[in-house]
């Protein structure tokens, strides 16, 4: 009975350790405010880190702050997403090209016209 207890305890500790590592990794993403960075600095941060959170004022409504996750390439997206180019404002450019993960739309089926 004592051996069984030890095995269960070890498994629980290992599971807790694995879960804490996953949680720590999820919190490790860097955050940047693009208004104080050049376009090159933003792109370099994404290239070096793989994925970052970018924060900036909305071009349409300057009182609103926007933020999202931007990635180097598809490797940092979920299996049902792809990396698409979008633009964010930076200190030196109104539109700096970066990539963000967006859902992949299912392929539309080719429908043949009904025969009369």
VENZI-V18027 format. One record per backbone hydrogen bond with DSSP energy under -0.5 kcal/mol. CO is the residue of the C=O (numbers start at 1). NH is the residue of the N-H. E is the energy in kcal/mol with one decimal. If there is no record, write none. Layout:
BEGIN
CO_NH_E ; CO_NH_E
END
This chain:
BEGIN
1_5_-2.0 ; 2_6_-1.9 ; 3_7_-2.1 ; 4_8_-2.3 ; 5_9_-2.4 ; 6_10_-2.7 ; 7_11_-2.3 ; 8_12_-2.2 ; 9_13_-2.4 ; 10_14_-2.5 ; 11_15_-2.3 ; 12_16_-2.5 ; 13_17_-2.3 ; 14_18_-2.5 ; 15_19_-2.5 ; 16_20_-2.1 ; 17_21_-1.9 ; 18_22_-2.0 ; 19_23_-2.2 ; 20_24_-2.2 ; 21_25_-2.2 ; 22_26_-1.9 ; 23_27_-1.3 ; 24_28_-0.6 ; 25_28_-0.9 ; 26_29_-0.5 ; 30_53_-2.9 ; 32_34_-0.7 ; 32_55_-2.8 ; 33_36_-1.2 ; 34_37_-1.6 ; 34_91_-0.9 ; 37_91_-2.9 ; 38_42_-2.1 ; 39_43_-2.7 ; 40_44_-2.3 ; 41_45_-2.3 ; 42_46_-2.1 ; 43_47_-2.4 ; 44_48_-2.7 ; 45_49_-2.3 ; 46_50_-2.4 ; 49_51_-0.6 ; 50_72_-2.6 ; 51_30_-0.5 ; 52_54_-0.5 ; 52_70_-3.0 ; 53_32_-2.7 ; 54_68_-1.5 ; 55_34_-2.4 ; 56_66_-3.6 ; 61_58_-0.6 ; 61_64_-2.7 ; 64_58_-3.0 ; 66_56_-2.6 ; 68_54_-2.4 ; 70_52_-2.5 ; 71_99_-0.6 ; 73_76_-1.9 ; 74_77_-2.6 ; 78_81_-1.9 ; 80_104_-2.6 ; 82_84_-0.6 ; 82_102_-2.5 ; 84_100_-2.4 ; 86_98_-2.8 ; 88_96_-2.8 ; 93_90_-3.1 ; 95_97_-0.5 ; 96_88_-1.9 ; 98_86_-3.2 ; 99_71_-2.3 ; 100_84_-2.7 ; 102_82_-2.6 ; 103_105_-0.5 ; 109_111_-0.6 ; 110_112_-0.5
END
